[in-house]
Amino acid sequence: MVIKANQPLAYRMRPKILDDFVGQEHLVGKGKPLRVMLENRNIPVSLIFWGPPGCGKTTLARLISLLTDSEFIELSAVNAGKKDVEIAMNKSRLMHKNTILFLDEIHRFNKAQQDFLLPYVESGQIRLIGATTENPSFEVISPLLSRSRVFILNNLTEMDILRIIDMALERDGALNGIKIGAEEKKAIANLSNGDARNALNVLEMAASLVSSLDSKEITRDVIINSVQKTLRYDKNGEEHYNIISAMHKSMRDSDVQASVYWVMRMIEAGEDAEYIIRRMIRFASEDIGNANPDALRIAIAGLDAVRFLGYPECNTALIQVATYLASSVKSNKVYEAVNKAKEDIARTGNLPVPLHIRNAPTDLMKEIGYGKGYKYAHDFKDAKVEQEHLPDELKDAKYYTPTDRGFEKVIKERMDEIDKGKS
């Protein structure tokens, strides 16, 4: 691999030997599975690397190619298609050594494109190494997944990033004479989100900003001017669902502080404000229900605020709703009722409506018994009447039971508070 001076620092710093690879000790540490494979110079199956950006997926794939003396063909599923795979396969046939096809962002390939890869993987014509930031269980077809070994890569730690920064300062000629203190290195590591590429990009930008200065010293102000911090949040990807799950569970567990944090993570990442408030409205009925009927009203008021204000002004409304829901008494009785009724409907099908509660607008309907024996509730004390409303097969079914602190109790408590205030 020829390194050119005009290539990005992150590219120039890609290691040539396994000992220079930083992080992922659970995979490449002494005695760990991937290291054992590489020391034996044998990759018996195709591989899928699943992990966040900048954690070393591409670097590992290139190292595997070097250490197993394989031809390396790199494609990105973002812009590659079936024709590109065909060209790569034809090229591999001309090689007189093993070929690795590295497919970056493999989750971007649709089912048909992945199916097209399958025969080449099965025949052993190529070793596939796929890289993805998304859960391969959802994004990679089962036949391809079953023929591959999935390795999970983690975010790099602060110590990992610091080591990479030190290696760059020591080894890269373009950084000769650049001065940077320990605290400034830590600032870069902290701002990188565990992404080595981000860290090296910031370091390179900072170095270019101070290269014309006599001191050539990278300060915190220089770092701030060099960084473009972005939150990892794909609105259609797994992290989207991870964070909305974290918000929901934080509110359910009455953790107000975590609820604020996860909602702000979505806001800062640019999530659709209406999506956030829709999830809160669902939460208000699913996890609070009639234990506190105001929760649903407040969540819906939050929707009005979001639509009226928009970003960024609606952020306080979102946090106001989130903190209210997290602080509220909880009940899932409504949610249970939905599921119990759904199960009975699936089990019993379209049971007929009892005749006595059917409407009877015509004489014929009356003649055949529609509405016969119906008791009009308002003819009874407190409008309460004993009569069956469920089909005979379900007459003993119990779907909803009031909570210990249900609607009636909430109202009574409020009335008691009003009475105390008057006295």
C-alpha positions as a LaTeX table, in Angstrom:
\begin{tabular}{lrrr}
\hline
Residue & $x$ (\AA) & $y$ (\AA) & $z$ (\AA) \\
\hline
Met1 & 0.00 & 0.00 & 0.00 \\
Val2 & 1.60 & 3.24 & $-1.17$ \\
Ile3 & 1.09 & 6.20 & 1.18 \\
Lys4 & 0.98 & 9.63 & $-0.41$ \\
Ala5 & 1.62 & 12.89 & 1.46 \\
Asn6 & $-1.67$ & 14.40 & 0.29 \\
Gln7 & $-3.72$ & 11.54 & 1.70 \\
Pro8 & $-5.59$ & 12.21 & 4.98 \\
Leu9 & $-3.74$ & 11.56 & 8.21 \\
Ala10 & $-6.25$ & 8.84 & 9.15 \\
Tyr11 & $-5.33$ & 6.99 & 5.96 \\
Arg12 & $-1.60$ & 7.49 & 6.42 \\
Met13 & $-1.77$ & 6.12 & 9.96 \\
Arg14 & $-3.35$ & 2.78 & 9.04 \\
Pro15 & $-1.15$ & 0.10 & 10.63 \\
Lys16 & 0.87 & $-2.39$ & 8.59 \\
Ile17 & 1.32 & $-4.88$ & 11.43 \\
Leu18 & $-1.13$ & $-6.26$ & 13.95 \\
Asp19 & 0.83 & $-4.96$ & 16.95 \\
Asp20 & 0.21 & $-1.39$ & 15.74 \\
Phe21 & $-3.55$ & $-1.92$ & 15.70 \\
Val22 & $-5.12$ & $-0.08$ & 18.64 \\
Gly23 & $-8.26$ & $-1.24$ & 20.46 \\
Gln24 & $-10.55$ & $-4.27$ & 20.18 \\
Glu25 & $-8.46$ & $-6.32$ & 22.60 \\
His26 & $-11.32$ & $-8.81$ & 22.89 \\
Leu27 & $-10.66$ & $-9.73$ & 19.24 \\
Val28 & $-6.97$ & $-9.14$ & 18.60 \\
Gly29 & $-5.47$ & $-9.50$ & 22.08 \\
Lys30 & $-3.20$ & $-12.44$ & 22.85 \\
Gly31 & $-5.09$ & $-15.72$ & 22.43 \\
Lys32 & $-8.23$ & $-13.99$ & 21.12 \\
Pro33 & $-10.08$ & $-15.48$ & 18.11 \\
Leu34 & $-9.19$ & $-13.05$ & 15.35 \\
Arg35 & $-5.55$ & $-12.85$ & 16.39 \\
Val36 & $-5.28$ & $-16.66$ & 16.41 \\
Met37 & $-6.69$ & $-16.78$ & 12.87 \\
Leu38 & $-4.20$ & $-14.17$ & 11.69 \\
Glu39 & $-1.23$ & $-15.79$ & 13.39 \\
Asn40 & $-2.15$ & $-19.00$ & 11.58 \\
Arg41 & $-2.46$ & $-16.99$ & 8.35 \\
Asn42 & $-5.84$ & $-18.63$ & 7.81 \\
Ile43 & $-9.32$ & $-17.06$ & 7.62 \\
Pro44 & $-11.54$ & $-20.14$ & 7.22 \\
Val45 & $-14.85$ & $-18.28$ & 6.78 \\
Ser46 & $-16.15$ & $-14.96$ & 5.57 \\
Leu47 & $-16.31$ & $-12.25$ & 8.22 \\
Ile48 & $-18.69$ & $-9.47$ & 9.15 \\
Phe49 & $-17.41$ & $-6.63$ & 11.31 \\
Trp50 & $-20.19$ & $-4.87$ & 13.19 \\
Gly51 & $-19.32$ & $-1.69$ & 15.03 \\
Pro52 & $-19.55$ & 2.11 & 15.16 \\
Pro53 & $-17.68$ & 4.42 & 12.76 \\
Gly54 & $-13.94$ & 4.82 & 13.26 \\
Cys55 & $-13.47$ & 1.72 & 15.43 \\
Gly56 & $-11.15$ & $-0.10$ & 12.98 \\
Lys57 & $-13.36$ & $-2.21$ & 10.69 \\
Thr58 & $-11.67$ & $-1.19$ & 7.43 \\
Thr59 & $-8.22$ & $-1.18$ & 9.03 \\
Leu60 & $-8.69$ & $-4.75$ & 10.25 \\
Ala61 & $-9.86$ & $-5.88$ & 6.82 \\
Arg62 & $-6.74$ & $-4.40$ & 5.20 \\
Leu63 & $-4.51$ & $-5.99$ & 7.84 \\
Ile64 & $-6.10$ & $-9.37$ & 7.21 \\
Ser65 & $-5.36$ & $-8.97$ & 3.51 \\
Leu66 & $-1.71$ & $-8.11$ & 4.23 \\
Leu67 & $-1.17$ & $-10.85$ & 6.78 \\
Thr68 & $-2.79$ & $-13.57$ & 4.68 \\
Asp69 & $-1.10$ & $-12.38$ & 1.45 \\
Ser70 & $-4.48$ & $-11.93$ & $-0.23$ \\
Glu71 & $-5.56$ & $-9.66$ & $-3.04$ \\
Phe72 & $-7.72$ & $-6.88$ & $-1.60$ \\
Ile73 & $-10.74$ & $-5.64$ & $-3.54$ \\
Glu74 & $-12.70$ & $-2.87$ & $-1.83$ \\
Leu75 & $-16.27$ & $-1.86$ & $-2.64$ \\
Ser76 & $-18.73$ & 0.41 & $-0.88$ \\
Ala77 & $-22.34$ & $-0.75$ & $-0.85$ \\
Val78 & $-23.37$ & 2.92 & $-0.98$ \\
Asn79 & $-22.47$ & 3.23 & $-4.67$ \\
Ala80 & $-21.65$ & $-0.33$ & $-5.80$ \\
Gly81 & $-24.11$ & $-2.65$ & $-7.51$ \\
Lys82 & $-24.35$ & $-6.06$ & $-9.12$ \\
Lys83 & $-22.14$ & $-4.99$ & $-12.05$ \\
Asp84 & $-19.35$ & $-3.92$ & $-9.69$ \\
Val85 & $-19.51$ & $-7.29$ & $-7.92$ \\
Glu86 & $-19.30$ & $-9.07$ & $-11.30$ \\
Ile87 & $-16.19$ & $-7.05$ & $-12.22$ \\
Ala88 & $-14.64$ & $-7.89$ & $-8.85$ \\
Met89 & $-15.39$ & $-11.61$ & $-9.32$ \\
Asn90 & $-13.87$ & $-11.61$ & $-12.81$ \\
Lys91 & $-10.80$ & $-9.88$ & $-11.42$ \\
Ser92 & $-10.49$ & $-12.48$ & $-8.66$ \\
Arg93 & $-10.46$ & $-15.28$ & $-11.26$ \\
Leu94 & $-7.37$ & $-13.76$ & $-12.83$ \\
Met95 & $-5.49$ & $-13.68$ & $-9.54$ \\
His96 & $-3.15$ & $-16.47$ & $-8.59$ \\
Lys97 & $-3.72$ & $-15.99$ & $-4.87$ \\
Asn98 & $-6.57$ & $-15.72$ & $-2.41$ \\
Thr99 & $-8.89$ & $-12.75$ & $-2.84$ \\
Ile100 & $-10.67$ & $-10.75$ & $-0.15$ \\
Leu101 & $-13.69$ & $-8.72$ & $-1.17$ \\
Phe102 & $-14.20$ & $-5.99$ & 1.40 \\
Leu103 & $-17.75$ & $-4.65$ & 1.23 \\
Asp104 & $-18.10$ & $-1.53$ & 3.33 \\
Glu105 & $-21.58$ & $-0.73$ & 4.65 \\
Ile106 & $-22.87$ & $-4.14$ & 3.60 \\
His107 & $-26.23$ & $-3.28$ & 5.17 \\
Arg108 & $-26.84$ & $-0.95$ & 2.20 \\
Phe109 & $-27.00$ & $-3.92$ & $-0.17$ \\
Asn110 & $-30.57$ & $-5.10$ & $-0.71$ \\
Lys111 & $-31.62$ & $-8.76$ & $-0.57$ \\
Ala112 & $-31.16$ & $-9.35$ & $-4.31$ \\
Gln113 & $-27.65$ & $-7.89$ & $-4.25$ \\
Gln114 & $-26.72$ & $-9.99$ & $-1.22$ \\
Asp115 & $-28.19$ & $-13.09$ & $-2.89$ \\
Phe116 & $-25.93$ & $-12.40$ & $-5.87$ \\
Leu117 & $-22.86$ & $-12.57$ & $-3.59$ \\
Leu118 & $-23.85$ & $-15.89$ & $-2.06$ \\
Pro119 & $-22.57$ & $-18.35$ & $-4.72$ \\
Tyr120 & $-19.13$ & $-16.72$ & $-4.76$ \\
Val121 & $-18.92$ & $-16.96$ & $-0.96$ \\
Glu122 & $-20.11$ & $-20.59$ & $-0.98$ \\
Ser123 & $-17.65$ & $-21.65$ & $-3.66$ \\
Gly124 & $-14.74$ & $-20.05$ & $-1.84$ \\
Gln125 & $-13.82$ & $-17.97$ & $-4.88$ \\
Ile126 & $-13.54$ & $-14.99$ & $-2.54$ \\
Arg127 & $-13.46$ & $-14.37$ & 1.18 \\
Leu128 & $-16.05$ & $-11.73$ & 1.97 \\
Ile129 & $-15.40$ & $-9.24$ & 4.73 \\
Gly130 & $-18.44$ & $-7.07$ & 5.32 \\
Ala131 & $-18.44$ & $-3.97$ & 7.49 \\
Thr132 & $-21.59$ & $-2.52$ & 9.00 \\
Thr133 & $-22.71$ & $-0.06$ & 11.64 \\
Glu134 & $-26.11$ & $-1.78$ & 11.80 \\
Asn135 & $-27.16$ & $-5.02$ & 13.47 \\
Pro136 & $-26.37$ & $-7.75$ & 10.92 \\
Ser137 & $-29.21$ & $-9.88$ & 12.30 \\
Phe138 & $-31.59$ & $-7.38$ & 10.70 \\
Glu139 & $-29.58$ & $-6.19$ & 7.71 \\
Val140 & $-27.76$ & $-9.28$ & 6.34 \\
Ile141 & $-29.71$ & $-12.15$ & 4.76 \\
Ser142 & $-29.73$ & $-15.40$ & 6.73 \\
Pro143 & $-27.87$ & $-17.57$ & 4.14 \\
Leu144 & $-25.00$ & $-15.07$ & 4.02 \\
Leu145 & $-25.01$ & $-14.64$ & 7.79 \\
Ser146 & $-24.86$ & $-18.40$ & 8.38 \\
Arg147 & $-21.74$ & $-18.64$ & 6.20 \\
Ser148 & $-19.96$ & $-15.83$ & 8.02 \\
Arg149 & $-18.44$ & $-15.18$ & 11.43 \\
Val150 & $-19.70$ & $-11.97$ & 13.02 \\
Phe151 & $-17.23$ & $-9.97$ & 15.12 \\
Ile152 & $-18.52$ & $-7.08$ & 17.22 \\
Leu153 & $-16.22$ & $-4.05$ & 17.49 \\
Asn154 & $-16.63$ & $-1.43$ & 20.20 \\
Asn155 & $-16.08$ & 2.31 & 20.46 \\
Leu156 & $-12.45$ & 3.09 & 21.13 \\
Thr157 & $-11.69$ & 4.21 & 24.68 \\
Glu158 & $-10.07$ & 7.51 & 25.60 \\
Met159 & $-6.80$ & 5.65 & 26.23 \\
Asp160 & $-7.02$ & 4.07 & 22.76 \\
Ile161 & $-7.51$ & 7.47 & 21.12 \\
Leu162 & $-4.64$ & 9.01 & 23.11 \\
Arg163 & $-2.35$ & 6.20 & 21.99 \\
Ile164 & $-3.32$ & 6.76 & 18.35 \\
Ile165 & $-2.69$ & 10.52 & 18.69 \\
Asp166 & 0.76 & 9.86 & 20.19 \\
Met167 & 1.61 & 7.41 & 17.40 \\
Ala168 & 0.61 & 10.00 & 14.78 \\
Leu169 & 2.70 & 12.74 & 16.39 \\
Glu170 & 5.67 & 10.41 & 16.60 \\
Arg171 & 5.51 & 8.80 & 13.16 \\
Asp172 & 3.89 & 11.21 & 10.69 \\
Gly173 & 6.30 & 13.62 & 9.05 \\
Ala174 & 3.64 & 16.25 & 8.44 \\
Leu175 & 3.28 & 16.67 & 12.21 \\
Asn176 & 6.98 & 17.35 & 12.87 \\
Gly177 & 7.40 & 20.29 & 15.23 \\
Ile178 & 3.75 & 20.37 & 16.26 \\
Lys179 & 3.32 & 20.89 & 20.02 \\
Ile180 & 0.30 & 19.75 & 21.99 \\
Gly181 & $-0.20$ & 19.30 & 25.73 \\
Ala182 & $-1.73$ & 16.36 & 27.59 \\
Glu183 & $-4.97$ & 18.22 & 28.32 \\
Glu184 & $-5.38$ & 19.21 & 24.68 \\
Lys185 & $-4.88$ & 15.58 & 23.61 \\
Lys186 & $-7.57$ & 14.57 & 26.07 \\
Ala187 & $-9.86$ & 17.23 & 24.63 \\
Ile188 & $-9.46$ & 15.74 & 21.15 \\
Ala189 & $-10.06$ & 12.23 & 22.52 \\
Asn190 & $-13.18$ & 13.38 & 24.32 \\
Leu191 & $-14.59$ & 15.15 & 21.27 \\
Ser192 & $-13.96$ & 12.20 & 18.95 \\
Asn193 & $-16.88$ & 10.07 & 20.19 \\
Gly194 & $-14.63$ & 7.00 & 20.30 \\
Asp195 & $-13.89$ & 7.43 & 16.59 \\
Ala196 & $-10.20$ & 7.28 & 15.62 \\
Arg197 & $-10.88$ & 8.85 & 12.24 \\
Asn198 & $-12.55$ & 11.84 & 13.90 \\
Ala199 & $-9.65$ & 12.25 & 16.31 \\
Leu200 & $-7.00$ & 12.17 & 13.56 \\
Asn201 & $-9.02$ & 14.54 & 11.38 \\
Val202 & $-9.22$ & 17.05 & 14.24 \\
Leu203 & $-5.49$ & 16.66 & 14.95 \\
Glu204 & $-4.63$ & 17.18 & 11.29 \\
Met205 & $-6.87$ & 20.25 & 10.97 \\
Ala206 & $-5.46$ & 21.73 & 14.18 \\
Ala207 & $-1.91$ & 21.11 & 12.97 \\
Ser208 & $-2.63$ & 22.85 & 9.68 \\
Leu209 & $-4.02$ & 25.89 & 11.54 \\
Val210 & $-0.86$ & 26.32 & 13.65 \\
Ser211 & 1.73 & 25.25 & 11.08 \\
Ser212 & 2.43 & 28.85 & 10.05 \\
Leu213 & 2.81 & 30.07 & 13.63 \\
Asp214 & 6.18 & 30.36 & 15.34 \\
Ser215 & 5.05 & 28.31 & 18.34 \\
Lys216 & 3.24 & 25.60 & 16.32 \\
Glu217 & 1.28 & 24.87 & 19.50 \\
Ile218 & $-2.21$ & 23.38 & 19.41 \\
Thr219 & $-4.35$ & 25.09 & 22.07 \\
Arg220 & $-7.90$ & 24.40 & 23.20 \\
Asp221 & $-9.17$ & 27.30 & 21.07 \\
Val222 & $-7.48$ & 25.80 & 18.02 \\
Ile223 & $-9.11$ & 22.43 & 18.76 \\
Ile224 & $-12.54$ & 24.03 & 19.09 \\
Asn225 & $-12.05$ & 25.68 & 15.70 \\
Ser226 & $-10.97$ & 22.35 & 14.21 \\
Val227 & $-13.70$ & 20.08 & 15.49 \\
Gln228 & $-16.99$ & 19.26 & 13.90 \\
Lys229 & $-18.68$ & 17.20 & 16.57 \\
Thr230 & $-21.60$ & 15.13 & 15.38 \\
Leu231 & $-23.79$ & 12.74 & 17.34 \\
Arg232 & $-24.08$ & 9.21 & 16.01 \\
Tyr233 & $-27.75$ & 8.88 & 15.23 \\
Asp234 & $-29.13$ & 7.30 & 12.07 \\
Lys235 & $-32.86$ & 8.00 & 11.95 \\
Asn236 & $-33.42$ & 4.74 & 10.08 \\
Gly237 & $-30.79$ & 2.70 & 11.86 \\
Glu238 & $-30.40$ & 0.68 & 15.05 \\
Glu239 & $-29.11$ & 3.61 & 17.13 \\
His240 & $-32.41$ & 5.38 & 16.49 \\
Tyr241 & $-34.30$ & 2.48 & 18.07 \\
Asn242 & $-31.74$ & 2.06 & 20.85 \\
Ile243 & $-32.14$ & 5.68 & 21.96 \\
Ile244 & $-35.94$ & 5.77 & 21.73 \\
Ser245 & $-35.95$ & 2.56 & 23.79 \\
Ala246 & $-33.65$ & 4.19 & 26.34 \\
Met247 & $-36.01$ & 7.19 & 26.59 \\
His248 & $-39.08$ & 4.99 & 26.99 \\
Lys249 & $-37.52$ & 2.76 & 29.65 \\
Ser250 & $-36.09$ & 5.74 & 31.56 \\
Met251 & $-39.55$ & 7.32 & 31.78 \\
Arg252 & $-41.13$ & 3.97 & 32.71 \\
Asp253 & $-38.62$ & 3.53 & 35.53 \\
Ser254 & $-39.31$ & 7.11 & 36.73 \\
Asp255 & $-35.70$ & 8.17 & 36.08 \\
Val256 & $-36.21$ & 11.86 & 35.37 \\
Gln257 & $-32.52$ & 12.69 & 34.78 \\
Ala258 & $-32.02$ & 9.90 & 32.22 \\
Ser259 & $-35.29$ & 10.87 & 30.51 \\
Val260 & $-33.99$ & 14.42 & 30.03 \\
Tyr261 & $-30.66$ & 13.11 & 28.69 \\
Trp262 & $-32.10$ & 10.71 & 26.11 \\
Val263 & $-34.67$ & 13.21 & 24.84 \\
Met264 & $-31.93$ & 15.82 & 24.46 \\
Arg265 & $-29.76$ & 13.27 & 22.62 \\
Met266 & $-32.52$ & 12.96 & 20.03 \\
Ile267 & $-33.10$ & 16.71 & 19.89 \\
Glu268 & $-29.40$ & 17.49 & 19.45 \\
Ala269 & $-29.11$ & 14.82 & 16.74 \\
Gly270 & $-31.95$ & 16.44 & 14.77 \\
Glu271 & $-34.67$ & 13.85 & 15.33 \\
Asp272 & $-38.12$ & 14.90 & 14.12 \\
Ala273 & $-39.78$ & 16.63 & 17.10 \\
Glu274 & $-43.18$ & 15.19 & 16.18 \\
Tyr275 & $-41.75$ & 11.68 & 16.29 \\
Ile276 & $-40.46$ & 12.27 & 19.82 \\
Ile277 & $-43.77$ & 13.64 & 21.08 \\
Arg278 & $-45.70$ & 10.81 & 19.37 \\
Arg279 & $-43.66$ & 8.30 & 21.36 \\
Met280 & $-44.46$ & 10.23 & 24.55 \\
Ile281 & $-48.19$ & 10.22 & 23.73 \\
Arg282 & $-48.01$ & 6.47 & 23.30 \\
Phe283 & $-46.13$ & 6.21 & 26.61 \\
Ala284 & $-48.79$ & 8.27 & 28.39 \\
Ser285 & $-51.48$ & 5.72 & 27.56 \\
Glu286 & $-49.34$ & 2.56 & 27.64 \\
Asp287 & $-47.40$ & 3.12 & 30.87 \\
Ile288 & $-49.53$ & 5.61 & 32.81 \\
Gly289 & $-53.08$ & 5.22 & 31.56 \\
Asn290 & $-55.84$ & 6.01 & 34.01 \\
Ala291 & $-53.49$ & 6.09 & 36.97 \\
Asn292 & $-53.06$ & 9.71 & 35.89 \\
Pro293 & $-55.34$ & 10.78 & 33.02 \\
Asp294 & $-53.65$ & 14.19 & 32.88 \\
Ala295 & $-50.56$ & 12.51 & 31.41 \\
Leu296 & $-52.25$ & 11.93 & 28.05 \\
Arg297 & $-53.68$ & 15.46 & 28.00 \\
Ile298 & $-50.27$ & 16.98 & 28.73 \\
Ala299 & $-48.57$ & 14.84 & 26.08 \\
Ile300 & $-51.12$ & 15.94 & 23.48 \\
Ala301 & $-50.62$ & 19.55 & 24.57 \\
Gly302 & $-46.93$ & 18.90 & 23.93 \\
Leu303 & $-47.81$ & 17.96 & 20.35 \\
Asp304 & $-49.60$ & 21.30 & 19.91 \\
Ala305 & $-46.53$ & 23.10 & 21.28 \\
Val306 & $-44.19$ & 21.21 & 18.94 \\
Arg307 & $-46.33$ & 22.06 & 15.90 \\
Phe308 & $-46.76$ & 25.69 & 16.93 \\
Leu309 & $-43.15$ & 26.42 & 17.89 \\
Gly310 & $-40.97$ & 24.03 & 15.90 \\
Tyr311 & $-37.25$ & 23.68 & 16.56 \\
Pro312 & $-35.40$ & 24.98 & 18.49 \\
Glu313 & $-38.05$ & 26.65 & 20.66 \\
Cys314 & $-40.05$ & 23.45 & 21.23 \\
Asn315 & $-37.16$ & 21.74 & 23.04 \\
Thr316 & $-38.37$ & 22.98 & 26.43 \\
Ala317 & $-41.87$ & 21.65 & 25.73 \\
Leu318 & $-40.45$ & 18.22 & 24.94 \\
Ile319 & $-38.42$ & 18.19 & 28.14 \\
Gln320 & $-41.41$ & 19.46 & 30.13 \\
Val321 & $-43.54$ & 16.55 & 28.90 \\
Ala322 & $-40.75$ & 14.01 & 29.42 \\
Thr323 & $-40.13$ & 15.07 & 33.01 \\
Tyr324 & $-43.86$ & 15.06 & 33.79 \\
Leu325 & $-44.30$ & 11.54 & 32.37 \\
Ala326 & $-41.22$ & 10.23 & 34.16 \\
Ser327 & $-42.44$ & 11.72 & 37.46 \\
Ser328 & $-45.99$ & 10.42 & 37.13 \\
Val329 & $-47.50$ & 7.40 & 38.87 \\
Lys330 & $-47.49$ & 4.44 & 36.46 \\
Ser331 & $-49.98$ & 1.78 & 35.39 \\
Asn332 & $-49.98$ & $-0.57$ & 32.39 \\
Lys333 & $-53.56$ & $-1.77$ & 32.90 \\
Val334 & $-54.74$ & $-0.17$ & 29.64 \\
Tyr335 & $-51.89$ & $-1.83$ & 27.75 \\
Glu336 & $-52.76$ & $-5.19$ & 29.35 \\
Ala337 & $-56.41$ & $-4.74$ & 28.38 \\
Val338 & $-55.42$ & $-4.16$ & 24.75 \\
Asn339 & $-53.34$ & $-7.33$ & 24.65 \\
Lys340 & $-55.89$ & $-9.53$ & 26.45 \\
Ala341 & $-58.72$ & $-8.42$ & 24.15 \\
Lys342 & $-56.48$ & $-8.86$ & 21.11 \\
Glu343 & $-55.68$ & $-12.45$ & 22.15 \\
Asp344 & $-59.35$ & $-13.31$ & 22.61 \\
Ile345 & $-60.28$ & $-11.81$ & 19.24 \\
Ala346 & $-57.52$ & $-13.80$ & 17.53 \\
Arg347 & $-58.68$ & $-16.97$ & 19.31 \\
Thr348 & $-62.46$ & $-16.67$ & 18.87 \\
Gly349 & $-62.79$ & $-14.71$ & 15.64 \\
Asn350 & $-65.93$ & $-12.73$ & 14.70 \\
Leu351 & $-68.31$ & $-13.59$ & 17.53 \\
Pro352 & $-71.84$ & $-12.24$ & 17.03 \\
Val353 & $-73.07$ & $-9.24$ & 18.99 \\
Pro354 & $-75.66$ & $-10.33$ & 21.60 \\
Leu355 & $-79.16$ & $-9.71$ & 20.25 \\
His356 & $-80.36$ & $-7.55$ & 23.14 \\
Ile357 & $-77.71$ & $-4.86$ & 22.54 \\
Arg358 & $-78.11$ & $-4.75$ & 18.76 \\
Asn359 & $-79.74$ & $-1.69$ & 17.23 \\
Ala360 & $-83.22$ & $-2.34$ & 15.79 \\
Pro361 & $-84.15$ & 0.45 & 13.35 \\
Thr362 & $-86.58$ & $-1.72$ & 11.30 \\
Asp363 & $-89.65$ & $-3.83$ & 12.17 \\
Leu364 & $-88.00$ & $-6.94$ & 10.75 \\
Met365 & $-85.06$ & $-6.52$ & 13.09 \\
Lys366 & $-87.40$ & $-6.18$ & 16.03 \\
Glu367 & $-89.30$ & $-9.29$ & 14.95 \\
Ile368 & $-86.17$ & $-11.44$ & 14.95 \\
Gly369 & $-85.16$ & $-10.24$ & 18.41 \\
Tyr370 & $-82.82$ & $-7.32$ & 17.85 \\
Gly371 & $-82.85$ & $-5.13$ & 20.97 \\
Lys372 & $-85.26$ & $-7.42$ & 22.83 \\
Gly373 & $-84.83$ & $-7.19$ & 26.59 \\
Tyr374 & $-82.38$ & $-4.29$ & 26.45 \\
Lys375 & $-82.22$ & $-2.32$ & 29.69 \\
Tyr376 & $-81.77$ & 1.44 & 29.25 \\
Ala377 & $-79.11$ & 2.48 & 31.78 \\
His378 & $-80.65$ & 5.86 & 32.57 \\
Asp379 & $-83.76$ & 4.15 & 33.87 \\
Phe380 & $-81.68$ & 2.80 & 36.74 \\
Lys381 & $-80.05$ & 4.38 & 39.76 \\
Asp382 & $-76.70$ & 6.02 & 38.95 \\
Ala383 & $-77.16$ & 4.79 & 35.35 \\
Lys384 & $-75.79$ & 1.41 & 36.37 \\
Val385 & $-77.43$ & $-1.70$ & 35.00 \\
Glu386 & $-76.63$ & $-5.39$ & 35.16 \\
Gln387 & $-76.77$ & $-6.96$ & 31.69 \\
Glu388 & $-74.37$ & $-8.89$ & 29.50 \\
His389 & $-72.55$ & $-6.96$ & 26.77 \\
Leu390 & $-69.99$ & $-9.55$ & 25.68 \\
Pro391 & $-70.62$ & $-12.57$ & 23.44 \\
Asp392 & $-71.60$ & $-15.69$ & 25.41 \\
Glu393 & $-68.20$ & $-17.29$ & 24.80 \\
Leu394 & $-66.48$ & $-14.38$ & 26.55 \\
Lys395 & $-69.03$ & $-13.46$ & 29.22 \\
Asp396 & $-66.54$ & $-14.01$ & 32.06 \\
Ala397 & $-63.62$ & $-12.23$ & 30.37 \\
Lys398 & $-61.74$ & $-9.61$ & 32.39 \\
Tyr399 & $-59.67$ & $-7.20$ & 30.32 \\
Tyr400 & $-59.27$ & $-4.08$ & 32.40 \\
Thr401 & $-59.05$ & $-3.78$ & 36.16 \\
Pro402 & $-58.65$ & $-0.35$ & 37.75 \\
Thr403 & $-55.31$ & 0.35 & 39.37 \\
Asp404 & $-54.92$ & 0.99 & 43.08 \\
Arg405 & $-54.54$ & 4.62 & 42.17 \\
Gly406 & $-56.94$ & 4.81 & 39.24 \\
Phe407 & $-59.01$ & 7.61 & 37.81 \\
Glu408 & $-61.58$ & 7.62 & 40.60 \\
Lys409 & $-58.91$ & 7.76 & 43.30 \\
Val410 & $-57.07$ & 10.60 & 41.54 \\
Ile411 & $-60.29$ & 12.62 & 41.38 \\
Lys412 & $-61.06$ & 11.92 & 45.03 \\
Glu413 & $-57.55$ & 13.00 & 46.07 \\
Arg414 & $-57.92$ & 16.25 & 44.15 \\
Met415 & $-61.33$ & 16.93 & 45.65 \\
Asp416 & $-59.87$ & 16.31 & 49.12 \\
Glu417 & $-57.06$ & 18.77 & 48.36 \\
Ile418 & $-59.62$ & 21.38 & 47.25 \\
Asp419 & $-61.67$ & 20.84 & 50.40 \\
Lys420 & $-58.55$ & 21.21 & 52.57 \\
Gly421 & $-57.71$ & 24.44 & 50.76 \\
Lys422 & $-61.17$ & 25.84 & 51.45 \\
Ser423 & $-60.89$ & 25.02 & 55.13 \\
\hline
\end{tabular}
